[in-house]
Amino acid sequence: MLDREGYRPNVGIVILNSHNEVFWGKRVGQHSWQFPQGGIQHGESPEQAMYRELHEEVGLLPEHVQIIGRTRDWLRYDVPEEFLRRQQTSKNHRASYRGQKQIWFLLRLVGLDSDIHLRASEHPEFDAWRWVPFWIQLDSVIDFKREVYQLALSELARYLSRGMRMQQLAWGSPLDLLQSWYGEEENEFKEEKPTDKP
C-alpha cells in the first residue's frame, strides 16, 4: 500500500523502561541495531498497527505498555535503489516506491523485561536486545534511516521529564558522557534463547 508519492505507511516504536532507557533490537543475523517498526496494513490505524508490530517483533501486549505520545506528522525516508527488494522486478513498481513514511510512538514499559519475547512470531525481526540511553549513538543504524531516527527522538523527547539533563544533549555527544549518566548496563545485551516460548 503506497501513497501518491510512493511512500509506504509505517510505524516506529520507541519503548522506554523506568530509567528512560530505550529498547534496542539487533536484527536477525546482522550486526545492525534498530527500533521496532513495521508496515500499516489496509484498514489499520497507526495505533492498531503499532500494537500488532509490538507483539510480532517484541512479544509485548497492550497491557505491558502505556502510550506516552507520538509524532504529530509522518516522518519520511527514501530507500536507496540498491536496497530495494529483489522481488520488485516490475519497472513500474520500482519507479513508484520511494521509501517509508512513519508515525513514531513513545511507549512506557509497565510490564517486566521478562515479558519481552523476540520469537512471538514465525519470522523474528530481532535475535538480541538491550536497554540503551535515549540519545543513543546511531552508528549501528543503517545510514538512510539515521535522519528519521534523529527527528523522531528529538520530537518524542518533549514527553520526557523536563528535569532530565539528557534533553540538553546534542547529537554526537561523547559516549563516555552518556555512560557516566547511565552506567555500563547499556552495553549488556540479552540474547533470545531457543528455549524461550513465543
C-alpha positions as CSV (number, residue, x, y, z in Angstrom):
1,M,0.0,0.0,0.0
2,L,1.7,3.2,-1.2
3,D,0.6,6.8,-1.1
4,R,0.6,9.0,-4.1
5,E,4.2,10.0,-3.6
6,G,5.4,6.4,-3.4
7,Y,5.8,6.0,0.4
8,R,4.6,3.0,2.4
9,P,2.8,3.8,5.7
10,N,4.7,2.5,8.6
11,V,5.0,2.8,12.4
12,G,8.1,3.2,14.5
13,I,8.2,2.2,18.2
14,V,10.4,3.6,21.0
15,I,9.9,1.7,24.3
16,L,11.1,3.3,27.5
17,N,11.9,1.5,30.7
18,S,11.7,3.0,34.2
19,H,15.1,4.6,33.8
20,N,14.1,6.3,30.4
21,E,16.4,3.9,28.5
22,V,15.1,2.6,25.2
23,F,14.7,-0.9,23.8
24,W,17.3,-1.5,21.1
25,G,17.0,-4.6,18.9
26,K,19.6,-6.4,16.9
27,R,18.3,-7.6,13.5
28,V,18.4,-11.3,13.0
29,G,21.7,-12.5,11.6
30,Q,23.1,-9.0,11.2
31,H,25.2,-6.5,13.2
32,S,22.8,-3.7,12.8
33,W,20.5,-2.4,15.6
34,Q,17.2,-0.6,15.4
35,F,13.9,0.3,17.0
36,P,10.9,-1.9,16.2
37,Q,9.0,-0.8,13.2
38,G,6.6,-2.2,10.6
39,G,4.0,-1.5,7.9
40,I,0.5,-0.4,8.4
41,Q,-1.9,-2.8,6.8
42,H,-5.0,-1.8,4.8
43,G,-7.8,-0.8,7.2
44,E,-5.5,-0.3,10.2
45,S,-5.0,2.9,12.2
46,P,-1.4,3.7,13.1
47,E,-2.2,2.8,16.7
48,Q,-3.6,-0.6,15.7
49,A,-0.5,-1.3,13.6
50,M,1.8,-0.3,16.4
51,Y,0.2,-2.8,18.8
52,R,0.4,-5.6,16.2
53,E,4.0,-4.9,15.4
54,L,4.8,-4.6,19.1
55,H,3.6,-8.1,19.6
56,E,5.1,-9.6,16.4
57,E,8.5,-8.1,16.9
58,V,8.9,-7.8,20.7
59,G,6.2,-10.1,22.1
60,L,4.6,-7.4,24.2
61,L,0.8,-7.0,24.6
62,P,-1.2,-3.7,25.1
63,E,-1.3,-4.3,28.9
64,H,2.5,-4.4,29.0
65,V,2.9,-0.8,27.8
66,Q,1.5,2.7,28.2
67,I,1.4,5.1,25.2
68,I,3.2,8.3,26.2
69,G,3.0,10.1,22.9
70,R,3.5,10.0,19.2
71,T,4.9,12.2,16.4
72,R,2.5,14.8,15.1
73,D,3.0,14.1,11.4
74,W,4.6,11.5,9.1
75,L,8.4,11.3,9.0
76,R,9.8,10.0,5.7
77,Y,12.9,8.3,4.5
78,D,13.9,7.2,1.0
79,V,15.2,3.7,0.4
80,P,18.3,3.7,-1.9
81,E,17.9,1.7,-5.2
82,E,20.4,-0.9,-4.1
83,F,18.3,-1.8,-1.0
84,L,15.0,-2.3,-2.8
85,R,13.8,-5.8,-2.6
86,R,14.9,-8.1,-5.5
87,Q,11.3,-9.4,-6.0
88,Q,10.3,-5.9,-7.1
89,T,11.2,-6.7,-10.7
90,S,8.4,-4.6,-12.2
91,K,9.9,-1.4,-13.6
92,N,6.7,0.5,-12.7
93,H,6.7,-0.8,-9.1
94,R,10.4,0.2,-8.6
95,A,9.7,3.6,-10.1
96,S,6.7,4.2,-7.8
97,Y,8.2,3.0,-4.5
98,R,10.4,5.6,-2.8
99,G,10.5,4.6,0.9
100,Q,8.6,4.7,4.1
101,K,6.5,7.3,5.9
102,Q,6.3,6.7,9.6
103,I,4.3,7.7,12.7
104,W,6.5,7.1,15.7
105,F,5.1,6.1,19.1
106,L,6.8,6.5,22.5
107,L,5.7,3.8,25.0
108,R,6.5,3.2,28.6
109,L,7.1,-0.5,29.6
110,V,4.8,-1.1,32.6
111,G,5.4,-4.9,32.4
112,L,8.7,-6.7,33.1
113,D,11.7,-7.3,31.0
114,S,10.7,-11.0,31.1
115,D,7.5,-10.1,29.1
116,I,9.7,-9.4,26.1
117,H,9.8,-12.3,23.7
118,L,11.6,-11.9,20.4
119,R,10.2,-15.2,19.0
120,A,6.5,-14.2,19.3
121,S,6.1,-14.6,15.5
122,E,7.2,-17.2,13.0
123,H,9.6,-14.6,11.4
124,P,11.5,-12.9,14.2
125,E,12.9,-9.4,13.4
126,F,15.5,-9.4,16.3
127,D,17.7,-12.0,17.8
128,A,19.0,-9.9,20.7
129,W,18.1,-6.7,22.6
130,R,19.3,-4.4,25.3
131,W,18.4,-1.1,27.0
132,V,20.4,1.9,25.8
133,P,20.3,5.7,26.6
134,F,17.5,7.7,24.9
135,W,20.1,9.7,22.9
136,I,21.7,6.5,21.5
137,Q,24.6,6.9,19.1
138,L,23.1,6.0,15.7
139,D,26.3,4.5,14.1
140,S,24.7,1.0,14.1
141,V,21.6,2.2,12.3
142,I,21.6,1.8,8.5
143,D,22.6,5.2,7.1
144,F,19.4,6.1,5.2
145,K,17.3,5.7,8.4
146,R,19.5,7.8,10.7
147,E,17.9,11.2,10.0
148,V,14.4,9.9,10.7
149,Y,15.7,8.4,14.0
150,Q,17.1,11.8,14.9
151,L,13.9,13.5,14.0
152,A,11.7,11.0,15.9
153,L,13.8,11.0,19.1
154,S,14.0,14.8,19.0
155,E,10.2,15.2,18.7
156,L,9.4,12.5,21.2
157,A,11.8,13.9,23.8
158,R,9.3,16.5,24.7
159,Y,7.3,13.8,26.5
160,L,10.1,13.0,28.9
161,S,10.7,14.7,32.2
162,R,11.7,18.3,31.8
163,G,14.3,17.9,34.5
164,M,16.3,15.3,32.7
165,R,19.7,16.6,31.6
166,M,19.6,14.2,28.6
167,Q,17.3,16.6,26.8
168,Q,20.2,19.1,26.6
169,L,22.4,16.7,24.7
170,A,23.3,17.5,21.1
171,W,23.7,14.7,18.6
172,G,27.2,13.2,18.6
173,S,27.9,13.8,22.3
174,P,30.7,11.6,23.6
175,L,29.5,8.1,24.5
176,D,31.6,8.2,27.7
177,L,29.4,11.2,28.9
178,L,26.3,9.1,28.3
179,Q,27.8,6.2,30.1
180,S,28.6,8.3,33.1
181,W,24.9,9.1,33.5
182,Y,23.6,5.6,32.8
183,G,26.4,3.3,33.9
184,E,27.7,0.4,31.9
185,E,24.5,-1.6,31.9
186,E,23.6,-0.4,28.4
187,N,26.5,-2.4,27.0
188,E,24.9,-5.7,28.0
189,F,22.5,-7.2,25.6
190,K,20.1,-10.0,26.0
191,E,20.0,-12.8,23.5
192,E,16.8,-14.7,22.9
193,K,17.4,-18.3,23.8
194,P,15.9,-21.1,21.7
195,T,14.1,-22.4,24.8
196,D,12.1,-19.1,25.2
197,K,8.4,-19.6,24.5
198,P,6.7,-17.3,21.9
